[in-house]
Amino acid sequence: MSSVNLVILVGRLGKSPELKHTQSGVPWCRVGLATTESWTNQDGERQEKTEWHNIAFWKKQAENVAKFCSKGSQLYVQGRLETRSWDDQNGQKRYQADVVAEVVKFLDRRREREESPPVTPRKRSGTDPNVEGVFGTDDLGDIPY
């Protein structure tokens, strides 16, 4: 049986992304994404817990995140968990788990309206081609509404 490595998060950026490039020129950026869970405890008091996730974006995604997002931007991120390691200044091995983003969606409506190009509506013919393909044009007259 194969395995699954899938992470889905919706959260807010902790700081504005900073676009960087590898030595070979590939764009990338790493940001902290906060997800917050809230609940009411037994005493009726509202409680909150925030988790921070390290998200790595590569190539065109990194460029878009750096261009269109800033601190507090809300994102939907889907990706895989990947652990990286390095030696710190004292020679100790350090590990960190990152979510390598494969899908990212910008969820801030205000920011989308300000920075996205205008959407032009499609021209439509008299009938929806999807409906014609399924039902045929002759069957539409028998629908009781």
Wavefront OBJ file of the C-alpha trace (Angstrom):
o trace
v 0.000 0.000 0.000
v 1.273 3.486 -0.792
v 1.465 6.272 1.755
v -0.002 9.780 1.925
v 1.831 12.968 2.887
v -0.792 15.731 2.676
v -1.136 18.920 4.712
v -4.008 21.390 4.339
v -3.906 24.673 6.247
v -5.886 27.912 6.309
v -4.200 30.650 8.258
v -2.587 34.082 8.330
v 0.984 35.108 7.546
v 3.060 36.163 10.534
v 5.190 38.555 8.463
v 5.489 39.729 4.882
v 7.215 37.216 2.585
v 10.739 37.956 1.413
v 11.571 36.552 -2.013
v 14.989 34.907 -2.271
v 16.813 32.978 -4.993
v 18.927 29.848 -4.878
v 22.458 29.953 -6.303
v 21.046 28.656 -9.569
v 18.422 31.448 -9.651
v 15.289 29.555 -8.555
v 12.923 31.856 -6.590
v 11.747 30.732 -3.154
v 10.416 32.103 0.120
v 9.626 30.690 3.535
v 6.951 32.158 5.791
v 5.267 31.426 9.091
v 1.546 30.669 8.853
v -0.581 30.919 11.998
v -3.625 28.731 12.519
v -5.799 29.541 15.504
v -8.235 27.262 17.280
v -10.787 28.781 19.645
v -13.237 27.236 22.068
v -15.211 27.961 25.219
v -14.002 26.199 28.361
v -16.183 24.740 31.128
v -16.293 28.117 32.917
v -17.676 29.807 29.793
v -14.414 31.635 29.060
v -13.207 31.902 25.499
v -9.855 30.183 24.923
v -7.489 30.354 21.948
v -4.453 28.395 20.849
v -2.274 29.415 17.906
v 0.021 27.020 16.074
v 2.793 28.247 13.755
v 3.678 26.361 10.592
v 6.711 26.912 8.362
v 5.635 27.078 4.713
v 8.079 26.904 1.787
v 7.048 28.270 -1.611
v 9.051 27.700 -4.791
v 9.243 29.141 -8.308
v 6.168 31.029 -9.581
v 4.241 30.389 -6.350
v 7.017 32.083 -4.377
v 6.957 35.076 -6.713
v 3.169 35.402 -6.431
v 3.124 35.043 -2.647
v 5.860 37.680 -2.314
v 4.043 40.008 -4.729
v 0.454 39.716 -3.511
v 0.745 38.852 0.209
v 1.831 40.708 3.299
v 1.718 40.259 7.059
v -1.788 39.143 8.045
v -2.786 37.844 4.609
v -5.055 34.815 4.801
v -4.004 31.815 2.710
v -5.187 28.326 1.893
v -2.121 26.082 1.575
v -2.014 22.470 0.462
v 1.274 20.635 0.344
v 3.502 17.969 1.797
v 5.494 17.777 5.008
v 9.260 17.708 4.543
v 11.951 17.665 7.228
v 15.237 19.463 6.684
v 18.354 19.329 8.832
v 21.474 21.426 9.348
v 24.329 21.859 11.814
v 24.046 24.919 14.039
v 26.934 27.143 15.191
v 27.758 24.723 18.015
v 27.907 21.737 15.667
v 24.613 20.280 16.891
v 22.259 18.725 14.360
v 18.979 20.701 14.057
v 15.753 19.602 12.394
v 12.746 21.523 11.172
v 9.567 20.360 9.474
v 8.308 22.560 6.625
v 5.164 22.354 4.559
v 6.262 22.502 0.919
v 3.344 24.250 -0.771
v 1.904 22.639 -3.872
v -1.359 24.632 -3.978
v -1.895 28.134 -2.604
v -5.032 30.274 -2.727
v -5.252 33.883 -1.582
v -8.335 34.248 0.608
v -8.358 37.997 1.265
v -11.284 39.366 -0.752
v -10.207 43.008 -0.437
v -6.699 42.292 -1.645
v -8.038 40.195 -4.549
v -10.246 43.055 -5.750
v -7.428 45.595 -5.535
v -4.697 43.598 -7.234
v -6.344 41.058 -9.520
v -7.071 41.913 -13.136
v -10.751 42.531 -13.901
v -12.767 39.487 -14.890
v -14.615 39.760 -18.166
v -17.820 37.732 -18.360
v -18.093 35.030 -21.007
v -20.467 35.638 -23.870
v -23.270 33.134 -23.721
v -25.398 31.751 -26.461
v -29.106 31.157 -25.988
v -28.586 27.880 -24.129
v -25.872 26.493 -21.908
v -23.662 24.121 -23.950
v -23.221 21.851 -20.923
v -26.972 21.372 -20.647
v -27.267 20.668 -24.374
v -24.541 18.039 -24.146
v -26.336 16.138 -21.400
v -30.024 16.574 -22.219
v -30.111 17.719 -25.829
v -32.078 20.822 -26.831
v -35.356 18.985 -27.453
v -35.671 17.739 -23.864
v -35.539 21.227 -22.307
v -39.202 21.987 -23.077
v -40.435 19.143 -20.857
v -38.841 20.519 -17.663
v -41.757 21.612 -15.382
v -40.242 24.893 -14.144
l 1 2 3 4 5 6 7 8 9 10 11 12 13 14 15 16 17 18 19 20 21 22 23 24 25 26 27 28 29 30 31 32 33 34 35 36 37 38 39 40 41 42 43 44 45 46 47 48 49 50 51 52 53 54 55 56 57 58 59 60 61 62 63 64 65 66 67 68 69 70 71 72 73 74 75 76 77 78 79 80 81 82 83 84 85 86 87 88 89 90 91 92 93 94 95 96 97 98 99 100 101 102 103 104 105 106 107 108 109 110 111 112 113 114 115 116 117 118 119 120 121 122 123 124 125 126 127 128 129 130 131 132 133 134 135 136 137 138 139 140 141 142 143 144 145
